[in-house]
Amino acid sequence: MSRRSTHWIENWDPEHTRAWEQGNARVARRNLALSVFSEHIGFSVWSLWSVLVLFLSPETGFSLTAGEKFLLIAVPTLVGAVLRLPYSYAVTRFGGRNWTVFASLVLLVPAGLALYVVQHPGSPLWLMLLAGAAAGTGGGNFASSMTNITTFFPQRQQGWALGLNAGGGNLGVAVVQLVGLLVIATAGDTRPSYVIAVYLPLIALAGVLAAWRMDNVDAVRGAPGAQREALSSPDTWWISLLYIGTFGSFIGYGFAFGLVLQHQFGASPLEAASFTFLGPLLGSFSRPVGGRLADRYGGARVTLCTFLAMAAGTVALLAASAGGGSFGGFVAAFTALFVLSGIGNGSTYKMIPAVFALRAEREVTAGHDATQALARARRLSGAVIAIAGAVGALGGVAINLVFRAADGSTAPAFCSFLGYYGLCMLITWTVYLRRAPRPADRTATRPRQASRV
C-alpha cells in the first residue's frame, strides 16, 4: 500500500494477508465506521417523510388523503432507487472519500426543503412531492457506500463488512422514526420541524468527518464499461429480483408501516410512532447476522430459508388483519417480517461477491491469470451491488403503490407480496441451489472463498 496524496491510497490489496494484519485492517475499519455513519444519516433523510406524514393532519393545517400520503412516501423511494446507479458510478470516478463528503453535505437541501414545507401549512401537493423527491438523495448514499466498502475488505470478510455497513445505514430508518416518537411524546404531534432540526447538525458532522478521516483508494476505480458488462450477466438480474423481495420489503414496509397502522386500525400518530421504529430497528440489526450466516452456510441457502419464513410471516399478517383484526398480532407479524428482510438483505448481498468470485475460480481452473480473474470479479461485484441496490429499492416503491391501490383493504396487498416471495424461493432454488456446481479445484489460490454461493 502506498499513498499518492493525503487522501488517496494506491496499490490497495485486501487479500494480502500480511499487509492486512499490519495495518490495512485498521484503515478498512476506520473507513467502514465513517461510511456507516454517513449512510445512516442518508437513510434517515431518505425516510424522513415516513415520519413527517404522521404530523400532516387537519390540526396542523394539512388536509391529505391516505392515497396522497402513500404517494408522498413513494416518491423519495423512487428517486433514491434511480440515484443509486449514478451514485455508485460517482465513487469510481471521484473516489469514496470525496463522494461521501458531497453525498453527506447535499442532504442539507432536502432537510431545508422539508423544514420550509412543514412550517407553511397549506403548501401545495406538488411542493411537498418536490421536497420528498429531494429526500431521495439520501437513498443514493447506500449504493456509493457499498461500492466503496466492498473494495476495502477481503472476500472472506465481505459478508460481515457489507452486512454491518448496510445494517448501520438501514438503522437510520428506525432512528428517524424514534426521533419522531420522542417529538410526538414530548412536544405533541404539531411540531414536525423539531424532527428536522435534529438532523441538520448531524448532516454537517457526517460531511466533516468524511473529509477529515476517510480515504480514497485507487482499487475502487472501475474499468470503463463495468456496469455495462454487469448488465449483460444473468446473475445481475436474478440477484436483483431477490433483492426486491428483501430490501424492497424492508424499505417499503419501513416507509408504510405507520400509515398502515393508522389506516388499518385507526391508530393515532403517537400510537403509530410507538411501534413503527421497532421493526426497522430489529431489521437493521439482523442484516449483519444475515451476512454472517451467509459467510458460514452460503448466501443462497440462507436466502431461501428467509423467503420461506417471510411467506409464513405474510400469512400471519393476513390472519391478523382478517375480520376485526388483531393489533398485537399484526404488529408482531410485521416486526418479524422486518427481522427476516434484514437477514435476507445480508445473505443476498453476500451472494454477489461469492457468485463472481466463483466465476473467477472457474477461470483460474481453466488456465486464466488468477490476479486478473480476481480483479474482474471484484469490479463486477461492485457494479452488481449498485444495480441490485437500485432495482431492489424499486420494490419499496411497488409496496407503497400497492398499499395505495388497495384503498381500504390490505389483504390484496399482502397476497401479492406472498406471491412474490414464492417466486423468489423458486429463483433461489432453481438458479443457485438445485444446479449448484461442485466446489472447484482448491489449488486455485486467490478466489478460493467463493466455492459456495
N, C-alpha and C positions, 0 to 999 in steps of 0.2 A: 504494500500500500504506500502510495506517495501522494503528496499534496501539491496541486498546481497553484493554488491560491488559498486564501484564508478559509474559504468555504467549499472548495472543490477537492474531492478525493479521486485520485487516479489509480488504476490497477487494483480495483476492489475485487476480491475473490473470497466470498464467504465459505467456499468449500475447502479452502486451505486450512487444515486443522491447526497447525502451529500458529499461523497468523491470527486465527480466530481466538485461540486461547491466550495469546499475548497482547491482545488489545482490540481486535476487531469486534469481539462480542460486546465490549463496553461501548464502543461507538454505535453499534447497531441498536443496543438497548436504549441509549440516550435518544437517538432519533425516533425510536418506537414510542417512547414515553411522550415526546413532544408532538408526534404525529397523532397519538391518541387524544391528547388534549385539544388540538386544533380540530380534529374530526368530530370530537364530542360537541364542541361549540357549533360546528356546522350542522350537525344533526338537530341540535336544539333549535336553531334558527329555522331549519327546514320544516320542523314540526310545530313551529310557533303558533300557526293559525289553528292547529287542532285544539290548542288551549284557548286562544282568543275567542273562538266561536262560542265557547261556553259563556262568555261575558256579553255576547251580542244579543240582547233581548230588548223588548219594547221599553223596559225600565231604564236602559242605558241609551235609548234613542235609536236603536237599530231594529228594523222590522224585516227579518229574513225568514223565508220558508225553510223547511227541512231540506228540500231539494237544493236551494241556493247555498245552504251551509255545507252540504256534501260536495257541491261543485267548488266551493271556496277552498276546501281542503284537498280536493283532487288536483287543482291547478299547480300548487307547488310540487306535488308528487311528480306530475308530468314534466315540468320544467327541470326538476332535479334529475330525472331519468335521461332527458335529452342532453343535458350538460355533461353527463358522465364520460362520454367518449372524448369530447374536446378537452375536458379536464385531465383525463388520463394522458392524452397526447401532449398536453402542455408540460407535464412533468418530464417527458423525454426530450422536449425542446428547450425548456428553460432551467431544468434541474428541480429536484424535490424540495430543497430548502427555499429556493427563490419563489417557486409557485405556491408553497404553503404560506409564505408571507402575504402574497397577493390574495390568495383564496380566503385567508383569515380576515384581512382588513376590509375586503369588499363586502363582507357581511354587515358592515355599518350601514350600507344602503338599504337593504330590506328592513333592518331594525328601525331605521329612521322613518321609512315609509309607513311601517306598521304603527309607529308612535303617532304619526300625523293622522292616520285614519281613525284610530280609536279615540283620539282627542277631538274629533269632528263628527259627532253623531249626525246621521242622515247622509253620510258620504255615499255617493252613487256606487252601485254594484261594480261597475267597470273599474273604478278606482281601487276598490277592495281586491278585485281579481288581479289588478296590476301589482298591488303590494304583495299578494300571495305568490304571484309569479316570480317576483324578485326574491322571495324567500327560497325559491328553488335553487338558488346558488349554493345554499348550504348542502343540498343533496349531491352536488358535483364533487364536493370535498372527499367523499368516500372513495371515488374511483382514483383520484390523484394520489390519495394517501395509500391505498392498497397497492397501486402500481409501484410507488416509491418503496414501500416497506418490503415487498417481495424480493427486491434486489438486495436488500441488506442481509438477509438471513439464508443459511444453507437449506437445501431442500429437506433435510431430515427434521428441521425445526419450523418449517413454514406453516404446518397446520396450527401449531401453537401460536406463532407470531401473527399470522393473518387473523386467527380467531380472537386474539387479545386486542389487536388493532381495531378490528371491526366491532368487537363486543364493547370496547370502551367508547367507540363512536356511537353505536346503537344506544348506549346508555343515555345519550343526550335526549332521546325521545322521552324516557322516563323522568329525567331530571327536570326538563321544562314543564312537564305535567305536574311534578311535585311542587315546583315553584308556583304554578297556578293554584294548586290546592292550598298552599300556605297563604297566598294572597287572598283567596276567597275566604279562608277560615279566619284571617286576622283583619282584613280591610273590607270584606264583603265582595259581592260579585259585580261591582260597578267601577272597579279600578284596574282595568286591563293594562294601563300604562305602567303599573308597578312591575308587571312581569317583564316587559321590555326593558325597563330601567336596570334590572338585574344583569342583563346580558351585554349592555353597551360597554362597560369596563372590561368584561371578560373577553369580548371580541378583540379589543385593543391589546390586552395582555397576550392573547394567543399569537397575534402578529409579531409582537415584540420578542417573545420567547423564541419563536421560529427563526427570526432574523439573527438572534444572538447565539443560539446553541445548535441549530440544525446544520446538516451538511448536504451538499450536492455530491453525487457520485457519478463518474463517467459511465459506469456499467448500466445506469438506468436509461441512457440514450438508446432509443430504439433504432434499428436499421430502417431505412426507408421502406415503406410497404408492409411493415409488421402487422398493422391492423388489417390490411387487405388480405394478407396471407392467412391471418386468423379467421377472417370471414369466410374463407373458402374451405375451412375444416368442418366436417360434420360434427365433431366433438364440441365445437363452439356453440352450436345451436342446440344440441342435446342438453348440454350443461346449462345453457341459458333458460331452456324450458323448465328444468328442475329448479333453477334459482327463482323463477317466477313463483313457484309453489312455496319456497321457503322464505326468501326475503320479501317477495311481494306480499305474502301473508303478514309478515312482521310489520312492515311499514304501513300496509293498508289497514290492518286491524288497529295499529297504534294510532293512526290519524282518526279512525272512525269510531273507536270504542266508546268514547264519551257521548257522541251523538246517538249511537245505537242505544245506549242505556237510557238517554233522555227520550228517544222515540219509542223504544220497546216497552219501557217500564215507567215512563213519566218521571224519571229521576231529576232532582233539582241540580243546579250547577255544582253545589257543594257535594251532593251525593255522587254525582258522576265523577268529579275530580278526585273523590276519595278512593276510587277504585282504578281509574284509568292508568295511573302511573305504575301499578303493581305488575301488570303483565309485561310491558316493555322493560321494566327493571329486571325481572327474572329472565326474560328472553335475552337480554344483553349479557347477563352473567353466564347464561348457558351456552352462548356462542363459542367461547374458548373451550368449553367442555366438549362440544361437538368436534372442534379441531383436534383435541387430544385423543378423543375416541377414534377419530379417523386416522390419526397417526398410528394408532395401535392396531385397529381392526380393519382398516381400509375405508375410504370415504364412501364408496358405493354401498357397502353393507350397512353402514350407519345411516346413510341417506334413505335406503329402502325401509329400514325399520322405523325411521322418523315419519315418513309419509304414511305408513300403516297406522302409526299411533295418531297422527293428525286426522286421518279419516275417522278413527274411533272418537276422537275429541269433537269432530264436527257432528257426528251422530248424537253425541251427548248434548251439544248445543241445540240441535233440533228438538230433542226431548225436553230440554229445559225451557224452550220458548213455546212449546205447544200448549194449547188451552189457555189457562190463566197465566202460565209461566211461573218459573221458579227463579227469582232474582239471584239467590245464593248459588243455585246450580249453574245458572247462566254465567255468572262471574267466574266461578271455579273452572268451568269448561273453557271459557275464553282465556283465562290465565294459563291453563295447561297448554293451549294452542300456542301462546307466546313462547313458553319454555321450549316446546318442541320445534317451533320455527327457528329459534335461536340455535338449537343443536343442529338442525338441518342446514342453517346458514354456514356454520363452521365446517360441517362434513362436506358440503357441496363445493365450497371454495377449496378445500384440501384436494378435491378431485382434480382441479385444474392443473397445478404443477405436477401431480402424480401421473396424469394422463400423458402429458407432453414429455415428462422425463422417461416414461415407459417407451414412448416413441423413440427417444434418443438412445435408449438402451438397445432397442432393436437395430437402430442404425449402426451402433458400435459393433454389435454382433455380426452385422453384415459387412464389416470392414471399414466403416467410415471413421473419421477422426473423432476421438472422444471429446476433445475440447470444443470443437466446432459444433458437434451434436448437442452438447450440453448448453452452449451459448444460445443456440437456436431455440432449444426448449424453453429456456428462461425468457427469451424475447417473446416467444409466442404466448407463454403463460401470462406475462404482463398485459399483452394485448387482449387475451381472452378474459382476464379479470375485469378489464374495463368494459368489454362488450357484454359479458354476463351481468355485470353490475347495472348497466344501463337497461338491458332488457328486463332484468329481474324487478327493477323499480317500477316498470310499467305495470307489473302485477298489482302494485299498490293503487295505481290509477284505476285499474279494472275493478278492484274490490270496492272502491268508493263509488264508482259509476254504477255498479251492480246494486249496491245498497240504495243509491238514489233512485234507480229504476224500480226497485221493489215497492216503494211508495206505500208503506203501510204494513207489509209483511216481510220479515227477514227470512222466512222459510225457503222461498225460491233462491235467495242469495246463497244460503248455506248449502242447498242441494247442488248448485253449480260449483261451489268450492269443493264439495265432496267428490264430484265427478272429476275435477282437475287433479285432485290428489291421487285418484285411481289411475289416471293417465300417467302421472309421474312415477308411480310404482311400476307400471308396465315398462316405461322407458328405462328406468334404472335396472330392472331385472334383465330385460332383453338386450340392452346395449352394453352394460358394464358388468353384469354378473353371469348370466347364462352362458355367454360365449367368451368369458374372460380367458385371456391367454395364460398358458403356463409360465411360471417365472423363467425369465431369460437366463442365459449363462452368467453366473455370478462373477466370471472373470472380467466382465465389463465394469471397470472400477468406478468411474466418476458418477454415472447415473444410477447406481445400484439401488437407491432407495425407492425406485418407482415401480418395482415389480408388482406390487399390489395396489390397484386403484381403489 
